[in-house]
Amino acid sequence: MKLFFAPGFSSLADHIALLEAGLAVDIVEVDLETKRLRDGGDYLAVNPKGQVPALTLDDGAVLTENVAILAWIADCAPHLTPPGPLGRYRLLEMLGFIASEIHKRFPIYLSLAGEAQETVGADIVRWFGFLDPRLDRGYLFGDVFSAADAYLFVMARGALEMAFPLGAPYRDYVARIEARPAVQTALRREAQ
Ligand SMILES: N[C@@H](CCC(=O)N[C@@H](CS)C(=O)NCC(=O)O)C(=O)O
C-alpha cells in the first residue's frame, strides 16, 4: 500500500490514521507544484486530479479524497470509528463536514485578498467554532480518537499556524493529538 502525500498537507491525516490503524504503508512524496514524484514519475498518472492524498491498495486500486480514504481506513480498524449503531454514519457525517465546511475553504481563502478573504476567514473560524463544545471531552466523539480527529487535527494545526483565532479548546486538542505516538511517527516520516 502506498500513500501519496505532501508534507503537512491534508494527506497527513490519512498517514496518521493508517499508522493508528496499524497498517503498513509506504509513503511517496508529491511535488504539488510540478505534480512530479521524487523519482521523476508523473503523479497525474496516479491521481488525475493532481491533489493529495491518494492511496494505492495492494491490488492496484487507487482511492482518492480524504473522506473516502479515512472511511476506508476506519473500516479496516474499527477502533477508529465512533461506537454505537450509527457510528459509521456519525464518522461519515463528521468527515463530510470537515471536508466541505472547513478544508475546502482554505484554498478559497488563500486565493482571495482584502474583504473577500476576511469573509471566508470568518467562515472558517465559525465552522471550527461549531465543533468547540465537543473538544473538551478529549476528541470529537468523546474519549475515543477517531479517523475524523486525524482530519480535524491537521486542519486545526494548519489554522493555528496561520494565526486563525480558533476557540480556546483547539490549542489543547492539537497538542493532545500531536503527542500521540502515531502522529509523532507520521510527522517524522514526512520530514525526511
Ligand atoms: N477534495 C480533496 C481535496 C484535497 C486537497 O485539497 N489537497 C490539496 C492539499 S491539502 C492539494 O493537493 N492541493 C494541490 C492542488 O490542488 O493542486 C480531498 O479532500 O481529498
The ligand as a Gaussian input file, in Angstrom:
#p B3LYP/6-31G(d) Opt

LIG

0 1
 N      -11.213000      17.055000      -2.181000
 C       -9.858000      16.668000      -1.911000
 C       -9.032000      17.906000      -1.679000
 C       -7.593000      17.579000      -1.402000
 C       -6.758000      18.826000      -1.428000
 O       -7.258000      19.945000      -1.394000
 N       -5.447000      18.605000      -1.452000
 C       -4.529000      19.721000      -1.504000
 C       -3.531000      19.632000      -0.362000
 S       -4.351000      19.741000       1.204000
 C       -3.774000      19.665000      -2.806000
 O       -3.379000      18.603000      -3.247000
 N       -3.579000      20.828000      -3.433000
 C       -2.860000      20.936000      -4.655000
 C       -3.747000      21.223000      -5.832000
 O       -4.974000      21.370000      -5.645000
 O       -3.233000      21.312000      -6.940000
 C       -9.786000      15.750000      -0.695000
 O      -10.496000      16.002000       0.274000
 O       -9.022000      14.791000      -0.711000

